[in-house]
């Protein structure tokens, strides 16, 4: 994470309530996006931070172009795939 430069774009895949997403936002002044299929989890995440882009979608059909993010973080998600 320390190698990410200014303006880096980070995606937290399966972000849940945004605990790790918010921590990731400390590593860049660029965009951090949290993606999760559970709207209830995202509503909790939104209450914690407005400076993160939150999106409700499954990873297989996420509404994001390829090759946009410099880093994709996926923790606590693999057992759901």
PDB file of N, CA, C and O in Angstrom:
ATOM      1  N   UNK A   1       0.813  -1.193   0.000  1.00  0.00           N
ATOM      2  CA  UNK A   1       0.000   0.000   0.000  1.00  0.00           C
ATOM      3  C   UNK A   1       0.857   1.258   0.000  1.00  0.00           C
ATOM      4  O   UNK A   1       0.470   2.280  -0.566  1.00  0.00           O
ATOM      5  N   UNK A   2       1.997   1.183   0.623  1.00  0.00           N
ATOM      6  CA  UNK A   2       2.838   2.383   0.689  1.00  0.00           C
ATOM      7  C   UNK A   2       3.342   2.809  -0.682  1.00  0.00           C
ATOM      8  O   UNK A   2       3.721   3.965  -0.869  1.00  0.00           O
ATOM      9  N   UNK A   3       3.352   1.887  -1.647  1.00  0.00           N
ATOM     10  CA  UNK A   3       3.843   2.221  -2.972  1.00  0.00           C
ATOM     11  C   UNK A   3       2.808   2.965  -3.809  1.00  0.00           C
ATOM     12  O   UNK A   3       3.130   3.459  -4.890  1.00  0.00           O
ATOM     13  N   UNK A   4       1.582   3.050  -3.331  1.00  0.00           N
ATOM     14  CA  UNK A   4       0.571   3.799  -4.064  1.00  0.00           C
ATOM     15  C   UNK A   4       0.882   5.286  -3.980  1.00  0.00           C
ATOM     16  O   UNK A   4       1.160   5.819  -2.906  1.00  0.00           O
ATOM     17  N   UNK A   5       0.830   5.932  -5.112  1.00  0.00           N
ATOM     18  CA  UNK A   5       1.143   7.352  -5.145  1.00  0.00           C
ATOM     19  C   UNK A   5      -0.082   8.225  -4.977  1.00  0.00           C
ATOM     20  O   UNK A   5      -1.192   7.745  -4.748  1.00  0.00           O
ATOM     21  N   UNK A   6       0.149   9.510  -5.095  1.00  0.00           N
ATOM     22  CA  UNK A   6      -0.951  10.462  -4.998  1.00  0.00           C
ATOM     23  C   UNK A   6      -1.940  10.205  -6.128  1.00  0.00           C
ATOM     24  O   UNK A   6      -1.556   9.881  -7.252  1.00  0.00           O
ATOM     25  N   UNK A   7      -3.196  10.354  -5.809  1.00  0.00           N
ATOM     26  CA  UNK A   7      -4.232  10.183  -6.818  1.00  0.00           C
ATOM     27  C   UNK A   7      -4.550   8.741  -7.153  1.00  0.00           C
ATOM     28  O   UNK A   7      -5.275   8.478  -8.113  1.00  0.00           O
ATOM     29  N   UNK A   8      -4.025   7.801  -6.384  1.00  0.00           N
ATOM     30  CA  UNK A   8      -4.289   6.387  -6.652  1.00  0.00           C
ATOM     31  C   UNK A   8      -5.765   6.069  -6.448  1.00  0.00           C
ATOM     32  O   UNK A   8      -6.419   6.624  -5.566  1.00  0.00           O
ATOM     33  N   UNK A   9      -6.268   5.178  -7.267  1.00  0.00           N
ATOM     34  CA  UNK A   9      -7.657   4.746  -7.194  1.00  0.00           C
ATOM     35  C   UNK A   9      -7.701   3.349  -6.595  1.00  0.00           C
ATOM     36  O   UNK A   9      -7.051   2.434  -7.099  1.00  0.00           O
ATOM     37  N   UNK A  10      -8.471   3.182  -5.515  1.00  0.00           N
ATOM     38  CA  UNK A  10      -8.518   1.917  -4.780  1.00  0.00           C
ATOM     39  C   UNK A  10      -9.953   1.407  -4.743  1.00  0.00           C
ATOM     40  O   UNK A  10     -10.882   2.168  -4.468  1.00  0.00           O
ATOM     41  N   UNK A  11     -10.132   0.115  -5.023  1.00  0.00           N
ATOM     42  CA  UNK A  11     -11.435  -0.539  -4.932  1.00  0.00           C
ATOM     43  C   UNK A  11     -11.403  -1.549  -3.796  1.00  0.00           C
ATOM     44  O   UNK A  11     -10.509  -2.393  -3.731  1.00  0.00           O
ATOM     45  N   UNK A  12     -12.379  -1.459  -2.905  1.00  0.00           N
ATOM     46  CA  UNK A  12     -12.558  -2.457  -1.852  1.00  0.00           C
ATOM     47  C   UNK A  12     -13.718  -3.344  -2.282  1.00  0.00           C
ATOM     48  O   UNK A  12     -14.882  -2.957  -2.181  1.00  0.00           O
ATOM     49  N   UNK A  13     -13.387  -4.526  -2.758  1.00  0.00           N
ATOM     50  CA  UNK A  13     -14.363  -5.468  -3.292  1.00  0.00           C
ATOM     51  C   UNK A  13     -14.985  -6.259  -2.151  1.00  0.00           C
ATOM     52  O   UNK A  13     -14.277  -6.948  -1.416  1.00  0.00           O
ATOM     53  N   UNK A  14     -16.295  -6.167  -1.996  1.00  0.00           N
ATOM     54  CA  UNK A  14     -16.960  -6.818  -0.869  1.00  0.00           C
ATOM     55  C   UNK A  14     -16.728  -6.040   0.408  1.00  0.00           C
ATOM     56  O   UNK A  14     -16.338  -6.608   1.428  1.00  0.00           O
ATOM     57  N   UNK A  15     -16.966  -4.749   0.353  1.00  0.00           N
ATOM     58  CA  UNK A  15     -16.586  -3.833   1.439  1.00  0.00           C
ATOM     59  C   UNK A  15     -17.424  -3.956   2.703  1.00  0.00           C
ATOM     60  O   UNK A  15     -17.000  -3.498   3.764  1.00  0.00           O
ATOM     61  N   UNK A  16     -18.600  -4.561   2.618  1.00  0.00           N
ATOM     62  CA  UNK A  16     -19.445  -4.671   3.809  1.00  0.00           C
ATOM     63  C   UNK A  16     -19.783  -3.308   4.381  1.00  0.00           C
ATOM     64  O   UNK A  16     -20.242  -2.424   3.657  1.00  0.00           O
ATOM     65  N   UNK A  17     -19.561  -3.135   5.665  1.00  0.00           N
ATOM     66  CA  UNK A  17     -19.884  -1.860   6.325  1.00  0.00           C
ATOM     67  C   UNK A  17     -18.786  -0.811   6.180  1.00  0.00           C
ATOM     68  O   UNK A  17     -18.896   0.279   6.741  1.00  0.00           O
ATOM     69  N   UNK A  18     -17.737  -1.125   5.441  1.00  0.00           N
ATOM     70  CA  UNK A  18     -16.721  -0.128   5.121  1.00  0.00           C
ATOM     71  C   UNK A  18     -15.566   0.015   6.087  1.00  0.00           C
ATOM     72  O   UNK A  18     -14.819   0.989   6.004  1.00  0.00           O
ATOM     73  N   UNK A  19     -15.398  -0.921   6.995  1.00  0.00           N
ATOM     74  CA  UNK A  19     -14.314  -0.812   7.979  1.00  0.00           C
ATOM     75  C   UNK A  19     -12.955  -0.726   7.286  1.00  0.00           C
ATOM     76  O   UNK A  19     -12.170   0.179   7.569  1.00  0.00           O
ATOM     77  N   UNK A  20     -12.675  -1.667   6.378  1.00  0.00           N
ATOM     78  CA  UNK A  20     -11.392  -1.650   5.674  1.00  0.00           C
ATOM     79  C   UNK A  20     -11.352  -0.533   4.635  1.00  0.00           C
ATOM     80  O   UNK A  20     -10.291   0.035   4.376  1.00  0.00           O
ATOM     81  N   UNK A  21     -12.483  -0.220   4.046  1.00  0.00           N
ATOM     82  CA  UNK A  21     -12.537   0.837   3.032  1.00  0.00           C
ATOM     83  C   UNK A  21     -12.068   2.166   3.611  1.00  0.00           C
ATOM     84  O   UNK A  21     -11.290   2.888   2.988  1.00  0.00           O
ATOM     85  N   UNK A  22     -12.545   2.472   4.792  1.00  0.00           N
ATOM     86  CA  UNK A  22     -12.150   3.725   5.441  1.00  0.00           C
ATOM     87  C   UNK A  22     -10.665   3.730   5.769  1.00  0.00           C
ATOM     88  O   UNK A  22     -10.004   4.761   5.643  1.00  0.00           O
ATOM     89  N   UNK A  23     -10.137   2.585   6.187  1.00  0.00           N
ATOM     90  CA  UNK A  23      -8.697   2.488   6.450  1.00  0.00           C
ATOM     91  C   UNK A  23      -7.911   2.679   5.155  1.00  0.00           C
ATOM     92  O   UNK A  23      -6.870   3.337   5.154  1.00  0.00           O
ATOM     93  N   UNK A  24      -8.398   2.109   4.057  1.00  0.00           N
ATOM     94  CA  UNK A  24      -7.729   2.262   2.764  1.00  0.00           C
ATOM     95  C   UNK A  24      -7.711   3.719   2.313  1.00  0.00           C
ATOM     96  O   UNK A  24      -6.775   4.149   1.638  1.00  0.00           O
ATOM     97  N   UNK A  25      -8.730   4.472   2.678  1.00  0.00           N
ATOM     98  CA  UNK A  25      -8.799   5.872   2.251  1.00  0.00           C
ATOM     99  C   UNK A  25      -7.683   6.721   2.860  1.00  0.00           C
ATOM    100  O   UNK A  25      -7.425   7.832   2.396  1.00  0.00           O
ATOM    101  N   UNK A  26      -7.030   6.212   3.881  1.00  0.00           N
ATOM    102  CA  UNK A  26      -5.909   6.932   4.493  1.00  0.00           C
ATOM    103  C   UNK A  26      -4.640   6.844   3.647  1.00  0.00           C
ATOM    104  O   UNK A  26      -3.691   7.595   3.874  1.00  0.00           O
ATOM    105  N   UNK A  27      -4.618   5.926   2.670  1.00  0.00           N
ATOM    106  CA  UNK A  27      -3.423   5.704   1.868  1.00  0.00           C
ATOM    107  C   UNK A  27      -3.395   6.497   0.572  1.00  0.00           C
ATOM    108  O   UNK A  27      -2.398   6.443  -0.149  1.00  0.00           O
ATOM    109  N   UNK A  28      -4.443   7.224   0.254  1.00  0.00           N
ATOM    110  CA  UNK A  28      -4.466   7.963  -1.001  1.00  0.00           C
ATOM    111  C   UNK A  28      -5.314   9.222  -0.874  1.00  0.00           C
ATOM    112  O   UNK A  28      -6.227   9.296  -0.051  1.00  0.00           O
ATOM    113  N   UNK A  29      -4.997  10.195  -1.692  1.00  0.00           N
ATOM    114  CA  UNK A  29      -5.873  11.356  -1.794  1.00  0.00           C
ATOM    115  C   UNK A  29      -6.770  11.202  -3.016  1.00  0.00           C
ATOM    116  O   UNK A  29      -7.564  12.083  -3.347  1.00  0.00           O
ATOM    117  N   UNK A  30      -6.620  10.049  -3.682  1.00  0.00           N
ATOM    118  CA  UNK A  30      -7.457   9.741  -4.840  1.00  0.00           C
ATOM    119  C   UNK A  30      -8.770   9.102  -4.412  1.00  0.00           C
ATOM    120  O   UNK A  30      -9.151   9.156  -3.243  1.00  0.00           O
ATOM    121  N   UNK A  31      -9.441   8.510  -5.356  1.00  0.00           N
ATOM    122  CA  UNK A  31     -10.752   7.918  -5.125  1.00  0.00           C
ATOM    123  C   UNK A  31     -10.645   6.541  -4.480  1.00  0.00           C
ATOM    124  O   UNK A  31      -9.833   5.711  -4.890  1.00  0.00           O
ATOM    125  N   UNK A  32     -11.473   6.311  -3.471  1.00  0.00           N
ATOM    126  CA  UNK A  32     -11.628   4.987  -2.875  1.00  0.00           C
ATOM    127  C   UNK A  32     -13.088   4.594  -3.076  1.00  0.00           C
ATOM    128  O   UNK A  32     -13.999   5.357  -2.756  1.00  0.00           O
ATOM    129  N   UNK A  33     -13.293   3.402  -3.606  1.00  0.00           N
ATOM    130  CA  UNK A  33     -14.637   2.917  -3.894  1.00  0.00           C
ATOM    131  C   UNK A  33     -14.882   1.628  -3.127  1.00  0.00           C
ATOM    132  O   UNK A  33     -14.056   0.715  -3.154  1.00  0.00           O
ATOM    133  N   UNK A  34     -16.011   1.555  -2.447  1.00  0.00           N
ATOM    134  CA  UNK A  34     -16.423   0.340  -1.761  1.00  0.00           C
ATOM    135  C   UNK A  34     -17.566  -0.298  -2.529  1.00  0.00           C
ATOM    136  O   UNK A  34     -18.564   0.361  -2.819  1.00  0.00           O
ATOM    137  N   UNK A  35     -17.429  -1.579  -2.862  1.00  0.00           N
ATOM    138  CA  UNK A  35     -18.433  -2.296  -3.641  1.00  0.00           C
ATOM    139  C   UNK A  35     -18.942  -3.483  -2.842  1.00  0.00           C
ATOM    140  O   UNK A  35     -18.153  -4.290  -2.350  1.00  0.00           O
ATOM    141  N   UNK A  36     -20.259  -3.593  -2.713  1.00  0.00           N
ATOM    142  CA  UNK A  36     -20.844  -4.715  -1.979  1.00  0.00           C
ATOM    143  C   UNK A  36     -22.253  -4.963  -2.509  1.00  0.00           C
ATOM    144  O   UNK A  36     -22.947  -4.013  -2.870  1.00  0.00           O
ATOM    145  N   UNK A  37     -22.690  -6.228  -2.564  1.00  0.00           N
ATOM    146  CA  UNK A  37     -24.040  -6.506  -3.056  1.00  0.00           C
ATOM    147  C   UNK A  37     -25.141  -6.275  -2.016  1.00  0.00           C
ATOM    148  O   UNK A  37     -26.322  -6.274  -2.365  1.00  0.00           O
ATOM    149  N   UNK A  38     -24.778  -6.083  -0.766  1.00  0.00           N
ATOM    150  CA  UNK A  38     -25.766  -5.943   0.308  1.00  0.00           C
ATOM    151  C   UNK A  38     -26.048  -4.470   0.600  1.00  0.00           C
ATOM    152  O   UNK A  38     -25.210  -3.772   1.173  1.00  0.00           O
ATOM    153  N   UNK A  39     -27.217  -4.009   0.209  1.00  0.00           N
ATOM    154  CA  UNK A  39     -27.576  -2.605   0.387  1.00  0.00           C
ATOM    155  C   UNK A  39     -27.574  -2.190   1.858  1.00  0.00           C
ATOM    156  O   UNK A  39     -27.185  -1.069   2.182  1.00  0.00           O
ATOM    157  N   UNK A  40     -28.001  -3.075   2.740  1.00  0.00           N
ATOM    158  CA  UNK A  40     -28.009  -2.761   4.169  1.00  0.00           C
ATOM    159  C   UNK A  40     -26.617  -2.489   4.709  1.00  0.00           C
ATOM    160  O   UNK A  40     -26.428  -1.595   5.535  1.00  0.00           O
ATOM    161  N   UNK A  41     -25.644  -3.258   4.244  1.00  0.00           N
ATOM    162  CA  UNK A  41     -24.254  -3.043   4.663  1.00  0.00           C
ATOM    163  C   UNK A  41     -23.759  -1.694   4.147  1.00  0.00           C
ATOM    164  O   UNK A  41     -23.094  -0.953   4.870  1.00  0.00           O
ATOM    165  N   UNK A  42     -24.085  -1.381   2.899  1.00  0.00           N
ATOM    166  CA  UNK A  42     -23.642  -0.113   2.319  1.00  0.00           C
ATOM    167  C   UNK A  42     -24.281   1.088   3.011  1.00  0.00           C
ATOM    168  O   UNK A  42     -23.651   2.137   3.138  1.00  0.00           O
ATOM    169  N   UNK A  43     -25.511   0.943   3.453  1.00  0.00           N
ATOM    170  CA  UNK A  43     -26.149   2.040   4.191  1.00  0.00           C
ATOM    171  C   UNK A  43     -25.386   2.332   5.479  1.00  0.00           C
ATOM    172  O   UNK A  43     -25.232   3.492   5.862  1.00  0.00           O
ATOM    173  N   UNK A  44     -24.909   1.286   6.144  1.00  0.00           N
ATOM    174  CA  UNK A  44     -24.096   1.481   7.348  1.00  0.00           C
ATOM    175  C   UNK A  44     -22.771   2.146   6.996  1.00  0.00           C
ATOM    176  O   UNK A  44     -22.293   3.019   7.721  1.00  0.00           O
ATOM    177  N   UNK A  45     -22.180   1.727   5.876  1.00  0.00           N
ATOM    178  CA  UNK A  45     -20.907   2.308   5.436  1.00  0.00           C
ATOM    179  C   UNK A  45     -21.070   3.793   5.126  1.00  0.00           C
ATOM    180  O   UNK A  45     -20.220   4.605   5.490  1.00  0.00           O
ATOM    181  N   UNK A  46     -22.152   4.139   4.461  1.00  0.00           N
ATOM    182  CA  UNK A  46     -22.398   5.528   4.079  1.00  0.00           C
ATOM    183  C   UNK A  46     -22.505   6.442   5.293  1.00  0.00           C
ATOM    184  O   UNK A  46     -22.126   7.611   5.227  1.00  0.00           O
ATOM    185  N   UNK A  47     -23.011   5.920   6.385  1.00  0.00           N
ATOM    186  CA  UNK A  47     -23.111   6.715   7.610  1.00  0.00           C
ATOM    187  C   UNK A  47     -21.738   7.062   8.176  1.00  0.00           C
ATOM    188  O   UNK A  47     -21.593   8.045   8.902  1.00  0.00           O
ATOM    189  N   UNK A  48     -20.733   6.257   7.846  1.00  0.00           N
ATOM    190  CA  UNK A  48     -19.385   6.465   8.384  1.00  0.00           C
ATOM    191  C   UNK A  48     -18.569   7.447   7.566  1.00  0.00           C
ATOM    192  O   UNK A  48     -17.700   8.131   8.107  1.00  0.00           O
ATOM    193  N   UNK A  49     -18.838   7.527   6.265  1.00  0.00           N
ATOM    194  CA  UNK A  49     -17.984   8.358   5.422  1.00  0.00           C
ATOM    195  C   UNK A  49     -18.708   8.788   4.160  1.00  0.00           C
ATOM    196  O   UNK A  49     -19.381   7.994   3.502  1.00  0.00           O
ATOM    197  N   UNK A  50     -18.554  10.046   3.844  1.00  0.00           N
ATOM    198  CA  UNK A  50     -19.129  10.575   2.610  1.00  0.00           C
ATOM    199  C   UNK A  50     -18.045  10.777   1.544  1.00  0.00           C
ATOM    200  O   UNK A  50     -18.365  11.076   0.394  1.00  0.00           O
ATOM    201  N   UNK A  51     -16.778  10.617   1.911  1.00  0.00           N
ATOM    202  CA  UNK A  51     -15.703  10.858   0.942  1.00  0.00           C
ATOM    203  C   UNK A  51     -15.269   9.588   0.219  1.00  0.00           C
ATOM    204  O   UNK A  51     -14.220   9.568  -0.426  1.00  0.00           O
ATOM    205  N   UNK A  52     -16.070   8.525   0.323  1.00  0.00           N
ATOM    206  CA  UNK A  52     -15.830   7.272  -0.384  1.00  0.00           C
ATOM    207  C   UNK A  52     -16.998   7.067  -1.334  1.00  0.00           C
ATOM    208  O   UNK A  52     -18.140   7.369  -0.988  1.00  0.00           O
ATOM    209  N   UNK A  53     -16.723   6.557  -2.523  1.00  0.00           N
ATOM    210  CA  UNK A  53     -17.783   6.225  -3.464  1.00  0.00           C
ATOM    211  C   UNK A  53     -18.277   4.823  -3.137  1.00  0.00           C
ATOM    212  O   UNK A  53     -17.499   3.870  -3.183  1.00  0.00           O
ATOM    213  N   UNK A  54     -19.545   4.684  -2.813  1.00  0.00           N
ATOM    214  CA  UNK A  54     -20.128   3.391  -2.456  1.00  0.00           C
ATOM    215  C   UNK A  54     -21.000   2.915  -3.605  1.00  0.00           C
ATOM    216  O   UNK A  54     -21.775   3.692  -4.162  1.00  0.00           O
ATOM    217  N   UNK A  55     -20.878   1.629  -3.968  1.00  0.00           N
ATOM    218  CA  UNK A  55     -21.665   1.066  -5.062  1.00  0.00           C
ATOM    219  C   UNK A  55     -22.232  -0.284  -4.654  1.00  0.00           C
ATOM    220  O   UNK A  55     -21.548  -1.101  -4.038  1.00  0.00           O
ATOM    221  N   UNK A  56     -23.496  -0.506  -5.008  1.00  0.00           N
ATOM    222  CA  UNK A  56     -24.168  -1.766  -4.686  1.00  0.00           C
ATOM    223  C   UNK A  56     -24.195  -2.641  -5.938  1.00  0.00           C
ATOM    224  O   UNK A  56     -24.896  -2.338  -6.903  1.00  0.00           O
ATOM    225  N   UNK A  57     -23.430  -3.720  -5.910  1.00  0.00           N
ATOM    226  CA  UNK A  57     -23.345  -4.620  -7.057  1.00  0.00           C
ATOM    227  C   UNK A  57     -22.596  -5.877  -6.651  1.00  0.00           C
ATOM    228  O   UNK A  57     -21.826  -5.875  -5.690  1.00  0.00           O
ATOM    229  N   UNK A  58     -22.831  -6.954  -7.398  1.00  0.00           N
ATOM    230  CA  UNK A  58     -22.001  -8.141  -7.232  1.00  0.00           C
ATOM    231  C   UNK A  58     -20.740  -7.937  -8.061  1.00  0.00           C
ATOM    232  O   UNK A  58     -20.762  -7.216  -9.059  1.00  0.00           O
ATOM    233  N   UNK A  59     -19.665  -8.553  -7.662  1.00  0.00           N
ATOM    234  CA  UNK A  59     -18.376  -8.359  -8.331  1.00  0.00           C
ATOM    235  C   UNK A  59     -18.414  -8.788  -9.794  1.00  0.00           C
ATOM    236  O   UNK A  59     -17.755  -8.184 -10.640  1.00  0.00           O
ATOM    237  N   UNK A  60     -19.182  -9.827 -10.086  1.00  0.00           N
ATOM    238  CA  UNK A  60     -19.221 -10.359 -11.450  1.00  0.00           C
ATOM    239  C   UNK A  60     -19.809  -9.380 -12.460  1.00  0.00           C
ATOM    240  O   UNK A  60     -19.530  -9.487 -13.654  1.00  0.00           O
ATOM    241  N   UNK A  61     -20.605  -8.444 -12.006  1.00  0.00           N
ATOM    242  CA  UNK A  61     -21.201  -7.478 -12.940  1.00  0.00           C
ATOM    243  C   UNK A  61     -21.074  -6.048 -12.417  1.00  0.00           C
ATOM    244  O   UNK A  61     -21.983  -5.233 -12.574  1.00  0.00           O
ATOM    245  N   UNK A  62     -19.931  -5.758 -11.792  1.00  0.00           N
ATOM    246  CA  UNK A  62     -19.760  -4.427 -11.209  1.00  0.00           C
ATOM    247  C   UNK A  62     -19.780  -3.355 -12.296  1.00  0.00           C
ATOM    248  O   UNK A  62     -19.237  -3.553 -13.383  1.00  0.00           O
ATOM    249  N   UNK A  63     -20.405  -2.227 -11.998  1.00  0.00           N
ATOM    250  CA  UNK A  63     -20.583  -1.157 -12.985  1.00  0.00           C
ATOM    251  C   UNK A  63     -19.350  -0.270 -13.122  1.00  0.00           C
ATOM    252  O   UNK A  63     -19.448   0.957 -13.086  1.00  0.00           O
ATOM    253  N   UNK A  64     -18.198  -0.897 -13.277  1.00  0.00           N
ATOM    254  CA  UNK A  64     -16.932  -0.166 -13.317  1.00  0.00           C
ATOM    255  C   UNK A  64     -16.116  -0.683 -14.496  1.00  0.00           C
ATOM    256  O   UNK A  64     -16.011  -1.893 -14.701  1.00  0.00           O
ATOM    257  N   UNK A  65     -15.543   0.224 -15.263  1.00  0.00           N
ATOM    258  CA  UNK A  65     -14.712  -0.174 -16.408  1.00  0.00           C
ATOM    259  C   UNK A  65     -13.478  -0.937 -15.948  1.00  0.00           C
ATOM    260  O   UNK A  65     -13.032  -0.798 -14.810  1.00  0.00           O
ATOM    261  N   UNK A  66     -12.943  -1.733 -16.841  1.00  0.00           N
ATOM    262  CA  UNK A  66     -11.701  -2.462 -16.565  1.00  0.00           C
ATOM    263  C   UNK A  66     -10.520  -1.500 -16.519  1.00  0.00           C
ATOM    264  O   UNK A  66     -10.552  -0.430 -17.127  1.00  0.00           O
ATOM    265  N   UNK A  67      -9.499  -1.884 -15.806  1.00  0.00           N
ATOM    266  CA  UNK A  67      -8.229  -1.152 -15.746  1.00  0.00           C
ATOM    267  C   UNK A  67      -8.356   0.276 -15.218  1.00  0.00           C
ATOM    268  O   UNK A  67      -7.628   1.166 -15.657  1.00  0.00           O
ATOM    269  N   UNK A  68      -9.267   0.496 -14.289  1.00  0.00           N
ATOM    270  CA  UNK A  68      -9.454   1.824 -13.708  1.00  0.00           C
ATOM    271  C   UNK A  68      -8.671   1.970 -12.410  1.00  0.00           C
ATOM    272  O   UNK A  68      -8.071   3.016 -12.161  1.00  0.00           O
ATOM    273  N   UNK A  69      -8.672   0.931 -11.584  1.00  0.00           N
ATOM    274  CA  UNK A  69      -8.102   1.015 -10.248  1.00  0.00           C
ATOM    275  C   UNK A  69      -6.631   0.609 -10.213  1.00  0.00           C
ATOM    276  O   UNK A  69      -6.204  -0.290 -10.937  1.00  0.00           O
ATOM    277  N   UNK A  70      -5.875   1.281  -9.370  1.00  0.00           N
ATOM    278  CA  UNK A  70      -4.470   0.946  -9.158  1.00  0.00           C
ATOM    279  C   UNK A  70      -4.324  -0.208  -8.178  1.00  0.00           C
ATOM    280  O   UNK A  70      -3.323  -0.924  -8.201  1.00  0.00           O
ATOM    281  N   UNK A  71      -5.323  -0.390  -7.317  1.00  0.00           N
ATOM    282  CA  UNK A  71      -5.283  -1.434  -6.292  1.00  0.00           C
ATOM    283  C   UNK A  71      -6.701  -1.939  -6.048  1.00  0.00           C
ATOM    284  O   UNK A  71      -7.634  -1.148  -5.908  1.00  0.00           O
ATOM    285  N   UNK A  72      -6.859  -3.262  -5.998  1.00  0.00           N
ATOM    286  CA  UNK A  72      -8.137  -3.864  -5.623  1.00  0.00           C
ATOM    287  C   UNK A  72      -7.903  -4.676  -4.362  1.00  0.00           C
ATOM    288  O   UNK A  72      -7.065  -5.577  -4.328  1.00  0.00           O
ATOM    289  N   UNK A  73      -8.658  -4.338  -3.328  1.00  0.00           N
ATOM    290  CA  UNK A  73      -8.548  -4.983  -2.025  1.00  0.00           C
ATOM    291  C   UNK A  73      -9.771  -5.876  -1.854  1.00  0.00           C
ATOM    292  O   UNK A  73     -10.900  -5.426  -2.048  1.00  0.00           O
ATOM    293  N   UNK A  74      -9.553  -7.139  -1.492  1.00  0.00           N
ATOM    294  CA  UNK A  74     -10.673  -8.073  -1.294  1.00  0.00           C
ATOM    295  C   UNK A  74     -10.387  -8.914  -0.060  1.00  0.00           C
ATOM    296  O   UNK A  74      -9.694  -9.928  -0.135  1.00  0.00           O
ATOM    297  N   UNK A  75     -10.918  -8.491   1.058  1.00  0.00           N
ATOM    298  CA  UNK A  75     -10.736  -9.220   2.306  1.00  0.00           C
ATOM    299  C   UNK A  75     -12.109  -9.611   2.827  1.00  0.00           C
ATOM    300  O   UNK A  75     -13.072  -8.863   2.659  1.00  0.00           O
ATOM    301  N   UNK A  76     -12.205 -10.746   3.442  1.00  0.00           N
ATOM    302  CA  UNK A  76     -13.478 -11.216   3.986  1.00  0.00           C
ATOM    303  C   UNK A  76     -14.519 -11.440   2.892  1.00  0.00           C
ATOM    304  O   UNK A  76     -15.720 -11.378   3.154  1.00  0.00           O
ATOM    305  N   UNK A  77     -14.058 -11.701   1.660  1.00  0.00           N
ATOM    306  CA  UNK A  77     -15.009 -11.858   0.563  1.00  0.00           C
ATOM    307  C   UNK A  77     -14.898 -13.215  -0.127  1.00  0.00           C
ATOM    308  O   UNK A  77     -15.879 -13.706  -0.685  1.00  0.00           O
ATOM    309  N   UNK A  78     -13.732 -13.812  -0.094  1.00  0.00           N
ATOM    310  CA  UNK A  78     -13.505 -15.030  -0.889  1.00  0.00           C
ATOM    311  C   UNK A  78     -14.426 -16.174  -0.506  1.00  0.00           C
ATOM    312  O   UNK A  78     -14.799 -16.962  -1.375  1.00  0.00           O
ATOM    313  N   UNK A  79     -14.802 -16.297   0.730  1.00  0.00           N
ATOM    314  CA  UNK A  79     -15.690 -17.389   1.125  1.00  0.00           C
ATOM    315  C   UNK A  79     -17.124 -17.183   0.628  1.00  0.00           C
ATOM    316  O   UNK A  79     -17.948 -18.089   0.753  1.00  0.00           O
ATOM    317  N   UNK A  80     -17.434 -16.017   0.072  1.00  0.00           N
ATOM    318  CA  UNK A  80     -18.754 -15.755  -0.504  1.00  0.00           C
ATOM    319  C   UNK A  80     -18.790 -16.043  -2.003  1.00  0.00           C
ATOM    320  O   UNK A  80     -19.859 -16.059  -2.612  1.00  0.00           O
ATOM    321  N   UNK A  81     -17.625 -16.269  -2.590  1.00  0.00           N
ATOM    322  CA  UNK A  81     -17.552 -16.477  -4.045  1.00  0.00           C
ATOM    323  C   UNK A  81     -17.647 -17.957  -4.361  1.00  0.00           C
ATOM    324  O   UNK A  81     -17.604 -18.343  -5.529  1.00  0.00           O
TER     325      UNK A  81
END
